[in-house]
């Protein structure tokens, strides 16, 4: 999910086989090892600007960062800072973390797959799939389409922007008291529908996590089973994303992982709380997935290279609308298009939730990707510098 707590929102393998004759196994292995070492050294040099940007973010106050880049030179994984402020243990290259709104790319992919299978039409109404659910205060599911949920043009209020919800589940003592509560998706919908819509459906773009709660419910109604099962069987298992999971209502992060940190109290900006444990249901289909930088790069590589969607659906996913709040970015169906400071076009998604900030982006051809995670929910301004360092320097 993208947090309104402090206006958190998200931005932002090559396999080689060598064949040697039996007589030259040992020399070939030694040469291969030397070549691999040279390649690793060259790859590290290539990404040193990215490392500098990560180090700068840590010096500015972010506890720790884990990152992975993939390009034709190979895979580069690195870290900066610490994963545990108490022990001083560093962040790990294979850390699992809560990806926040990057989850939306998974959800949109499942719905687009269902459309390709003829099981739904993106221009069908929400009412058709969830009869009677979106009603009241001027909200009307008969006038909102599935497509408008996915590109955030529905006009529905973002439940995370509700003041009472924020005080209870996102900030201060409320968060600390309720972090283990199980929240059904209908709870989030009810919070949103207590507000009037922001605008007429389709009139403009406004990012709302409510849209993807409804998208998850439509997945369940269409598939006849849980949203988590559909994501697992359609994306996680086929791509071999072994470190990617939906937490359900579990509270723990799978290992290896670092601690997550938040500044929950606006009145005490220097206070930092360890918020690693939280009930996964408080994000659900708008932001619950746990993953790694490596798995996120594999997912977006497969997505952008057309392995997950037919051409028609991938084209629809990359058909964007612009936001008056972010004119330098455009939003498709669970996929963001952005430009770096040097003009490189990237596709991906950012994610933010209590204790975590994440970014996963790549070039349209899928050949150059970057994913990284902060184990804190502040310092988002420095994320663009990391992306620019990777793609511009």
WOJO-V703243 format. One record per residue. N is the residue number from 0. RES is the residue in one small letter. PHI is phi in radians with two decimals (NA if undefined). PSI is psi in whole degrees, -180 to 180 (* if undefined). BURIAL is # if it has 16 or more other ideal C-beta (glycine too) atoms within 10 Angstrom, else .. Layout:
BEGIN
N/RES/PHI/PSI/BURIAL + N/RES/PHI/PSI/BURIAL
END
This chain:
BEGIN
0/x/NA/158/# + 1/x/-1.78/120/# + 2/x/-1.37/137/# + 3/x/-1.62/-9/# + 4/x/-0.78/-53/# + 5/x/-2.30/38/# + 6/x/1.01/43/. + 7/x/-1.36/129/# + 8/x/-2.60/151/# + 9/x/-1.45/150/# + 10/x/-1.46/-107/# + 11/x/-0.27/*/# + 12/x/NA/140/. + 13/x/-1.40/125/. + 14/x/-1.93/123/. + 15/x/-1.98/137/. + 16/x/-2.02/134/. + 17/x/-2.03/136/. + 18/x/-2.10/128/. + 19/x/-2.30/151/. + 20/x/-1.26/158/. + 21/x/-0.99/-38/. + 22/x/-1.14/-21/. + 23/x/-2.09/26/. + 24/x/-1.03/-51/. + 25/x/-1.14/-51/. + 26/x/-1.04/-39/. + 27/x/-1.12/-40/. + 28/x/-1.11/-43/. + 29/x/-1.11/-43/. + 30/x/-1.13/-39/. + 31/x/-1.10/-44/. + 32/x/-1.07/-43/. + 33/x/-1.14/-41/. + 34/x/-1.13/-40/. + 35/x/-1.11/-42/. + 36/x/-1.11/-42/. + 37/x/-1.13/-40/. + 38/x/-1.14/-43/. + 39/x/-1.07/-41/. + 40/x/-1.14/-43/. + 41/x/-1.14/-38/. + 42/x/-1.16/-40/# + 43/x/-1.07/-42/. + 44/x/-1.09/-40/. + 45/x/-1.08/-33/# + 46/x/-1.79/17/# + 47/x/-1.19/-28/. + 48/x/-1.15/-38/# + 49/x/-1.11/-42/# + 50/x/-1.09/-42/# + 51/x/-1.07/-41/. + 52/x/-1.15/-38/# + 53/x/-1.13/-45/# + 54/x/-1.06/-38/. + 55/x/-1.14/-39/. + 56/x/-1.11/-37/# + 57/x/-1.19/-42/# + 58/x/-1.08/-29/. + 59/x/-1.39/-7/. + 60/x/2.24/-9/. + 61/x/-1.24/130/# + 62/x/-1.02/-54/# + 63/x/-2.76/158/# + 64/x/-2.39/138/# + 65/x/-2.13/140/# + 66/x/-2.55/153/# + 67/x/-2.50/135/# + 68/x/-2.07/144/# + 69/x/-2.28/127/# + 70/x/-2.63/-180/# + 71/x/-1.02/-18/. + 72/x/-1.35/-21/# + 73/x/2.37/-155/# + 74/x/-1.99/131/. + 75/x/-2.09/122/# + 76/x/-2.11/139/# + 77/x/-2.74/170/# + 78/x/-2.43/168/# + 79/x/-2.60/146/# + 80/x/1.31/-160/# + 81/x/-2.01/154/# + 82/x/-1.73/-11/# + 83/x/-2.53/110/# + 84/x/-1.16/-27/# + 85/x/-1.35/-48/. + 86/x/-1.57/-21/. + 87/x/1.43/6/. + 88/x/-1.07/138/. + 89/x/-1.25/161/# + 90/x/-1.17/148/# + 91/x/-1.73/149/# + 92/x/-1.16/-25/# + 93/x/-1.90/22/# + 94/x/-0.97/139/# + 95/x/-1.64/145/# + 96/x/-2.65/164/# + 97/x/-1.42/120/# + 98/x/-1.51/-8/# + 99/x/1.07/-134/# + 100/x/-1.22/-6/# + 101/x/-1.02/-25/# + 102/x/-0.90/-33/# + 103/x/-1.08/-32/# + 104/x/-1.14/-37/# + 105/x/-1.15/-45/# + 106/x/-1.10/-47/# + 107/x/-1.08/-38/# + 108/x/-1.07/-43/# + 109/x/-1.09/-46/# + 110/x/-1.13/-37/# + 111/x/-1.20/-35/# + 112/x/-1.10/-42/# + 113/x/-1.11/-36/# + 114/x/-1.14/-43/# + 115/x/-1.06/-29/. + 116/x/-1.48/-2/. + 117/x/1.37/18/. + 118/x/-1.57/-15/. + 119/x/-2.80/169/# + 120/x/-2.17/132/. + 121/x/-1.10/-20/# + 122/x/-1.67/8/. + 123/x/-1.29/158/. + 124/x/-1.43/157/# + 125/x/-1.07/-36/# + 126/x/-1.01/-38/# + 127/x/-1.06/-37/. + 128/x/-1.65/-29/# + 129/x/-2.28/69/# + 130/x/-1.03/128/. + 131/x/1.39/-5/. + 132/x/-1.32/-45/# + 133/x/-1.70/88/# + 134/x/-2.54/152/. + 135/x/1.87/147/. + 136/x/0.99/32/. + 137/x/1.53/-6/. + 138/x/-1.40/136/# + 139/x/-2.58/107/# + 140/x/-1.13/-13/# + 141/x/-1.30/-13/. + 142/x/-1.98/3/# + 143/x/-2.00/133/# + 144/x/-1.72/165/# + 145/x/-1.07/-41/# + 146/x/-1.04/-40/# + 147/x/-1.20/-27/# + 148/x/-1.15/-47/# + 149/x/-1.24/-30/# + 150/x/-1.83/13/# + 151/x/1.05/43/# + 152/x/-2.01/19/# + 153/x/-1.29/-28/# + 154/x/1.49/-1/# + 155/x/-1.23/141/# + 156/x/-1.13/142/# + 157/x/-1.40/117/# + 158/x/-1.03/-27/# + 159/x/-1.23/-16/# + 160/x/-1.53/-3/# + 161/x/-1.23/127/# + 162/x/-1.05/-46/. + 163/x/-1.14/-41/. + 164/x/-1.06/-43/# + 165/x/-1.08/-44/# + 166/x/-1.15/-31/. + 167/x/-1.49/-40/# + 168/x/-2.09/-6/# + 169/x/-2.16/-22/# + 170/x/-2.30/151/# + 171/x/0.90/-144/# + 172/x/-1.12/-29/. + 173/x/-1.04/-48/# + 174/x/-1.06/-48/# + 175/x/-1.09/-31/. + 176/x/-1.39/-33/. + 177/x/-1.97/10/# + 178/x/-1.09/-21/# + 179/x/-1.73/3/. + 180/x/-1.18/141/. + 181/x/-1.55/125/. + 182/x/-2.06/117/# + 183/x/-1.23/153/. + 184/x/-1.03/-31/# + 185/x/-1.08/-28/. + 186/x/-1.07/-45/# + 187/x/-1.12/-41/# + 188/x/-1.10/-44/# + 189/x/-1.08/-40/. + 190/x/-1.06/-44/# + 191/x/-1.15/-42/# + 192/x/-1.31/-8/# + 193/x/-1.26/-8/. + 194/x/-1.97/151/# + 195/x/-1.21/154/. + 196/x/-1.10/154/# + 197/x/-1.33/-29/. + 198/x/-2.92/173/. + 199/x/-1.16/140/. + 200/x/-0.91/131/# + 201/x/1.51/-6/# + 202/x/-1.23/-37/. + 203/x/-2.87/-174/. + 204/x/-1.87/134/# + 205/x/-2.63/119/# + 206/x/-1.10/124/# + 207/x/-2.46/120/# + 208/x/-1.12/-22/# + 209/x/-1.00/-37/# + 210/x/-0.98/-40/# + 211/x/-1.50/-20/# + 212/x/-1.09/-46/# + 213/x/-1.14/-38/# + 214/x/-1.06/-41/# + 215/x/-1.10/-40/# + 216/x/-1.15/-36/# + 217/x/-1.18/-39/# + 218/x/-0.99/-46/# + 219/x/-1.17/-41/# + 220/x/-1.17/-38/. + 221/x/-1.30/-43/# + 222/x/-1.52/-17/# + 223/x/1.29/17/. + 224/x/-2.67/-178/. + 225/x/-1.20/153/. + 226/x/-1.00/-41/# + 227/x/-1.07/-41/# + 228/x/-1.14/-39/. + 229/x/-1.15/-43/# + 230/x/-1.10/-43/# + 231/x/-1.09/-49/# + 232/x/-1.41/-22/. + 233/x/-1.67/-26/# + 234/x/-2.22/-56/# + 235/x/-1.09/-51/# + 236/x/-1.20/-49/. + 237/x/-1.03/-33/. + 238/x/-1.59/-5/# + 239/x/1.16/39/. + 240/x/-1.46/78/# + 241/x/-1.23/-17/. + 242/x/-1.81/10/# + 243/x/-1.88/129/# + 244/x/-2.52/159/# + 245/x/-1.75/128/# + 246/x/-1.38/-12/# + 247/x/1.06/-130/. + 248/x/-1.83/20/. + 249/x/-1.21/156/# + 250/x/-1.94/-16/. + 251/x/-1.70/150/. + 252/x/-1.49/136/# + 253/x/-1.16/151/. + 254/x/-1.50/153/. + 255/x/-1.34/147/. + 256/x/-2.76/163/# + 257/x/-1.83/175/# + 258/x/-1.41/152/# + 259/x/-1.92/144/# + 260/x/-2.29/147/# + 261/x/-2.46/150/# + 262/x/-1.75/91/# + 263/x/-1.40/-20/# + 264/x/-2.01/109/# + 265/x/-1.09/-29/. + 266/x/-1.33/-12/. + 267/x/-2.39/74/. + 268/x/-1.15/-15/. + 269/x/-1.55/-9/. + 270/x/-1.34/133/. + 271/x/-2.16/127/# + 272/x/-1.93/139/# + 273/x/-1.39/115/. + 274/x/-2.09/27/# + 275/x/-0.94/-43/# + 276/x/-1.52/128/. + 277/x/-2.78/156/# + 278/x/-1.31/122/# + 279/x/-1.07/-24/# + 280/x/-1.17/-15/# + 281/x/-1.30/-8/# + 282/x/-1.88/-55/# + 283/x/0.97/-141/# + 284/x/-1.22/-8/# + 285/x/-1.65/-4/# + 286/x/2.99/38/# + 287/x/-1.75/-14/# + 288/x/-1.13/144/# + 289/x/-1.92/132/# + 290/x/-2.70/-169/# + 291/x/-2.25/166/# + 292/x/-1.08/-38/# + 293/x/-1.13/-45/# + 294/x/-1.15/-39/# + 295/x/-1.12/-41/# + 296/x/-1.11/-40/# + 297/x/-1.12/-41/# + 298/x/-1.09/-52/# + 299/x/-1.20/-32/# + 300/x/-1.05/-48/# + 301/x/-1.12/-40/# + 302/x/-1.12/-52/# + 303/x/-1.24/-24/# + 304/x/-1.53/3/. + 305/x/1.45/18/. + 306/x/-1.43/-19/. + 307/x/-1.84/-23/# + 308/x/-2.36/145/# + 309/x/-1.13/162/. + 310/x/-0.95/-41/. + 311/x/-1.08/-43/. + 312/x/-1.29/-36/# + 313/x/-1.15/-38/# + 314/x/-1.08/-43/. + 315/x/-1.11/-39/# + 316/x/-1.10/-33/# + 317/x/-1.68/10/. + 318/x/-1.50/114/. + 319/x/-1.88/161/# + 320/x/-2.14/154/. + 321/x/-1.75/156/. + 322/x/-1.94/135/# + 323/x/-1.12/-20/. + 324/x/-1.50/-17/. + 325/x/-2.52/74/. + 326/x/-1.13/-16/. + 327/x/-1.56/2/. + 328/x/-2.24/158/# + 329/x/-2.39/147/# + 330/x/-2.06/127/# + 331/x/-1.66/-131/# + 332/x/-1.86/91/# + 333/x/1.25/19/# + 334/x/-2.50/133/# + 335/x/-1.86/138/# + 336/x/-1.87/131/# + 337/x/-2.48/165/# + 338/x/-2.10/143/. + 339/x/-1.39/175/# + 340/x/-1.12/-22/. + 341/x/-1.74/8/. + 342/x/1.62/4/. + 343/x/-1.27/131/# + 344/x/-1.50/130/. + 345/x/-2.21/154/# + 346/x/-2.19/143/# + 347/x/2.88/-145/# + 348/x/-2.83/152/# + 349/x/-1.89/165/# + 350/x/-2.56/142/# + 351/x/-2.54/138/# + 352/x/-2.66/175/# + 353/x/-0.97/115/# + 354/x/1.66/-6/# + 355/x/-2.57/145/# + 356/x/-2.31/138/# + 357/x/-2.46/158/# + 358/x/-2.60/136/# + 359/x/-2.43/117/# + 360/x/-2.42/163/# + 361/x/-2.87/163/# + 362/x/-1.22/159/# + 363/x/-1.06/-30/. + 364/x/-1.44/-2/. + 365/x/1.32/7/# + 366/x/-1.49/-21/. + 367/x/-2.32/113/# + 368/x/-2.23/155/# + 369/x/-2.53/133/# + 370/x/-2.36/139/# + 371/x/-2.66/161/# + 372/x/-2.42/135/# + 373/x/-1.71/138/# + 374/x/-1.62/47/# + 375/x/-2.82/158/# + 376/x/-1.88/23/# + 377/x/-2.22/167/# + 378/x/1.51/20/# + 379/x/-1.06/-27/# + 380/x/-1.06/-26/. + 381/x/-1.43/-8/# + 382/x/-1.18/-38/# + 383/x/-1.08/-35/# + 384/x/-1.13/-35/# + 385/x/-1.19/-43/# + 386/x/-1.09/-46/# + 387/x/-1.08/-39/# + 388/x/-1.08/-41/# + 389/x/-1.21/-40/# + 390/x/-1.79/-13/# + 391/x/-1.98/-28/. + 392/x/-1.75/*/.
END
